[in-house]
Amino acid sequence: MSSTSVALAIGIASALVALAGTVRPPHWAPRRWHRFYARSHGYFWLPCPLCGHDTGGHEWRDYKGLSSTVPDPEYPPGSGRGMGICQDCTRAGRGHRDPLITEREEEPNA
């Protein structure tokens, strides 16, 4: 293999790594891509406190009105502090529900 082709291969590999680090991975992408993206952009990469599935801070968002957090057990109830949960737990509705929002949803419309 010539030095030109080695340099070209290294350049292409570097470009792909740079691209992978700047493009937010879709939810179906391999976990390695998610971990690389999270760490290269300063997001957390931790296990979900409910199921243990590794998840990144870039994946932490509410889904169709379902919460992507649970109360943080290190703080007193009502402190407003939460921990992010994975997308699967969010979609399953395992996140924290705000009692005020729940009460408003349950009130009959007059």
C-alpha positions as CSV (number, residue, x, y, z in Angstrom):
1,M,0.0,0.0,0.0
2,S,1.5,3.3,-1.0
3,S,1.9,6.2,1.4
4,T,-0.7,8.2,-0.6
5,S,-3.4,5.6,-0.2
6,V,-2.6,5.3,3.6
7,A,-2.8,9.1,4.0
8,L,-6.1,9.1,2.0
9,A,-7.5,6.3,4.2
10,I,-6.5,8.1,7.4
11,G,-8.1,11.3,6.0
12,I,-11.3,9.6,5.2
13,A,-11.4,7.8,8.6
14,S,-10.7,11.2,10.4
15,A,-13.5,12.8,8.4
16,L,-16.0,10.1,9.4
17,V,-15.1,10.3,13.1
18,A,-15.5,14.1,13.0
19,L,-18.8,13.7,11.2
20,A,-20.0,11.1,13.7
21,G,-19.1,13.5,16.5
22,T,-21.1,16.4,15.1
23,V,-24.2,14.7,13.8
24,R,-26.8,13.7,16.5
25,P,-27.3,10.0,16.1
26,P,-30.8,8.8,15.4
27,H,-32.5,6.6,18.1
28,W,-31.9,3.4,16.2
29,A,-28.1,4.1,15.8
30,P,-25.6,1.8,17.5
31,R,-25.0,2.6,21.2
32,R,-21.3,3.2,20.5
33,W,-22.3,6.1,18.3
34,H,-24.5,7.5,21.0
35,R,-21.8,7.1,23.6
36,F,-19.2,8.8,21.4
37,Y,-21.6,11.7,20.6
38,A,-22.5,12.1,24.3
39,R,-18.9,12.1,25.5
40,S,-17.6,14.4,22.7
41,H,-20.4,17.0,23.4
42,G,-20.2,17.0,27.2
43,Y,-23.4,15.1,27.8
44,F,-23.7,12.5,30.6
45,W,-23.4,8.8,29.7
46,L,-24.9,6.8,32.6
47,P,-27.2,3.8,33.2
48,C,-30.9,4.6,33.4
49,P,-31.8,4.6,37.1
50,L,-34.9,2.4,36.3
51,C,-33.7,-0.3,33.9
52,G,-29.9,0.1,33.8
53,H,-29.7,0.7,30.0
54,D,-26.9,3.1,29.2
55,T,-28.2,6.4,28.0
56,G,-26.8,9.8,27.2
57,G,-27.9,13.3,28.1
58,H,-28.5,14.1,24.4
59,E,-31.3,11.4,24.4
60,W,-33.0,12.9,27.5
61,R,-36.2,14.5,26.4
62,D,-39.9,14.1,27.0
63,Y,-41.9,12.1,24.6
64,K,-45.6,12.8,23.7
65,G,-46.2,14.4,27.1
66,L,-44.5,11.6,29.1
67,S,-41.8,12.7,31.5
68,S,-38.1,11.7,30.9
69,T,-37.2,12.2,34.6
70,V,-37.7,10.6,37.9
71,P,-37.3,12.4,41.3
72,D,-33.6,12.3,42.5
73,P,-33.5,10.3,45.7
74,E,-30.6,12.3,47.0
75,Y,-32.8,15.4,47.4
76,P,-36.0,15.9,49.5
77,P,-39.4,15.3,47.9
78,G,-40.7,18.4,46.2
79,S,-37.2,19.9,45.6
80,G,-37.7,19.7,41.8
81,R,-34.5,17.8,41.3
82,G,-34.7,14.9,38.8
83,M,-32.7,12.2,37.1
84,G,-32.9,11.5,33.4
85,I,-34.2,8.1,32.3
86,C,-33.7,6.3,29.0
87,Q,-36.0,6.7,26.0
88,D,-37.5,3.2,26.4
89,C,-38.6,4.0,30.0
90,T,-39.9,7.4,28.9
91,R,-42.0,5.8,26.1
92,A,-43.3,3.2,28.6
93,G,-44.5,6.0,30.9
94,R,-42.2,5.2,33.8
95,G,-41.2,8.9,34.3
96,H,-42.3,11.2,37.1
97,R,-45.8,12.8,36.7
98,D,-46.3,16.2,38.1
99,P,-49.2,16.0,40.5
100,L,-50.4,19.5,39.5
101,I,-50.5,18.5,35.8
102,T,-52.2,15.1,36.7
103,E,-54.9,16.9,38.7
104,R,-55.6,19.3,35.8
105,E,-55.9,16.5,33.3
106,E,-58.3,14.5,35.6
107,E,-60.7,17.5,36.1
108,P,-63.8,17.1,34.1
109,N,-64.3,19.8,31.5
110,A,-67.3,22.0,32.4
